[in-house]
Amino acid sequence: MHDVLIGVNIGRNKTTNTAVEQDYTLGIEQFGCLADYLVINISSPNTPGLRQLQNENELKNLLTSVRRSCDKVACDNQLKQKPLILLKVAPDLDEDEIKSISSIVRQPNTYIDGLIVSNTTVARMETLQSQHRNETGGLSGRPLKDKALETLRSFRRHTQGQIPIIGVGGIETADDVFERIKAGASLVQIYTGLTYSGPPLINKLNRQFATMMKQQNIKHINDLVGKDDRR
Ligand SMILES: Cc1cc2nc3c(=O)[nH]c(=O)nc-3n(C[C@H](O)[C@H](O)[C@H](O)COP(=O)(O)O)c2cc1C
């Protein structure tokens, strides 16, 4: 038993021929008993072939197999619940792709427990000034913020708020957290912000966020999730 939540992120390998069977299924079999939630990562831009799994047929096939493997996870400790399945998506999807994914993840054989929006972007914004701006690979942090937020809004719209969303991408301040939750996130994650500000950032954001909730007389986080929809 552990008193923190453990999430395990599973992505395909570059050299695997049958990623669904070899990487995702094996990953679920190995980690399903340890994890409270499994992230099915189909959005890292740095592994060739990985993002293709977001295509309709490949995604249906992957999620059908993921569901089947997850249902088979048998833990010695009977108290352990089966892990939740979260799907992590890219911020570079167009509206049709978002619509298609949103439909698949709500169907009986391919349903998931939540979405993580989003991974890094392959886009290069005109405002980037770094000498590294033309390098290939995933871009994270502040330049990703608006794109990740818009992608979240779009997933929220197409899933009609029926799938919980974890918001990630360029979150650095309590205002960012507030904005992401109002747009539809039930939780947020921070990656790049942590590398700049270190672990104290988490307590600081929690404190500032609690103050914002109080100032705006919001009693429960659920009253804030997706509040932008109700405008
Ligand atoms: C160096 C680095 C490695 C990452 N590795 C993974 C990974 O293995 N799996 C994954 O799903 N996302 C990975 N990500 C994406 C982050 O988890 C996160 O989704 C993304 O960076 C956006 O959040 P941020 O702007 O707070 O960094 C990685 C990001 C960076 C910068």
The ligand as an SDF file (V2000), in Angstrom:
LIG
                    3D

 31 33  0  0  0  0  0  0  0  0999 V2000
   12.5910   16.6570  -21.5600 C   0  0  0  0  0  0  0  0  0  0  0  0
   11.1470   16.2500  -21.6300 C   0  0  0  0  0  0  0  0  0  0  0  0
   10.8170   14.9010  -21.6010 C   0  0  0  0  0  0  0  0  0  0  0  0
    9.4820   14.4880  -21.6830 C   0  0  0  0  0  0  0  0  0  0  0  0
    9.1680   13.1440  -21.6740 N   0  0  0  0  0  0  0  0  0  0  0  0
    7.8830   12.7490  -21.7600 C   0  0  0  0  0  0  0  0  0  0  0  0
    7.5410   11.3680  -21.7620 C   0  0  0  0  0  0  0  0  0  0  0  0
    8.3910   10.4830  -21.6750 O   0  0  0  0  0  0  0  0  0  0  0  0
    6.2330   11.0360  -21.8640 N   0  0  0  0  0  0  0  0  0  0  0  0
    5.2470   11.9860  -21.9590 C   0  0  0  0  0  0  0  0  0  0  0  0
    4.0630   11.6400  -22.0390 O   0  0  0  0  0  0  0  0  0  0  0  0
    5.5380   13.2980  -21.9470 N   0  0  0  0  0  0  0  0  0  0  0  0
    6.8290   13.6990  -21.8530 C   0  0  0  0  0  0  0  0  0  0  0  0
    7.1400   15.0500  -21.8550 N   0  0  0  0  0  0  0  0  0  0  0  0
    6.0380   16.0470  -21.9570 C   0  0  0  0  0  0  0  0  0  0  0  0
    5.6690   16.6310  -20.5820 C   0  0  0  0  0  0  0  0  0  0  0  0
    5.2060   15.6110  -19.7160 O   0  0  0  0  0  0  0  0  0  0  0  0
    4.5780   17.7030  -20.7220 C   0  0  0  0  0  0  0  0  0  0  0  0
    3.4130   17.1130  -21.2630 O   0  0  0  0  0  0  0  0  0  0  0  0
    5.0130   18.8430  -21.6520 C   0  0  0  0  0  0  0  0  0  0  0  0
    6.3790   19.1770  -21.4340 O   0  0  0  0  0  0  0  0  0  0  0  0
    4.1480   20.0990  -21.4540 C   0  0  0  0  0  0  0  0  0  0  0  0
    4.1990   20.5440  -20.1160 O   0  0  0  0  0  0  0  0  0  0  0  0
    5.1910   21.7140  -19.6040 P   0  0  0  0  0  0  0  0  0  0  0  0
    5.0310   22.8810  -20.5300 O   0  0  0  0  0  0  0  0  0  0  0  0
    4.7860   21.9800  -18.1860 O   0  0  0  0  0  0  0  0  0  0  0  0
    6.5790   21.1430  -19.6910 O   0  0  0  0  0  0  0  0  0  0  0  0
    8.4590   15.4690  -21.7760 C   0  0  0  0  0  0  0  0  0  0  0  0
    8.8030   16.8350  -21.7890 C   0  0  0  0  0  0  0  0  0  0  0  0
   10.1270   17.2290  -21.7470 C   0  0  0  0  0  0  0  0  0  0  0  0
   10.4650   18.7170  -21.7880 C   0  0  0  0  0  0  0  0  0  0  0  0
  1  2  1  0
  2  3  1  0
  2 30  2  0
  3  4  2  0
  4  5  1  0
  4 28  1  0
  5  6  2  0
  6  7  1  0
  6 13  1  0
  7  8  2  0
  7  9  1  0
  9 10  1  0
 10 11  2  0
 10 12  1  0
 12 13  2  0
 13 14  1  0
 14 15  1  0
 14 28  1  0
 15 16  1  0
 16 17  1  0
 16 18  1  0
 18 19  1  0
 18 20  1  0
 20 21  1  0
 20 22  1  0
 22 23  1  0
 23 24  1  0
 24 25  2  0
 24 26  1  0
 24 27  1  0
 28 29  2  0
 29 30  1  0
 30 31  1  0
M  END
$$$$
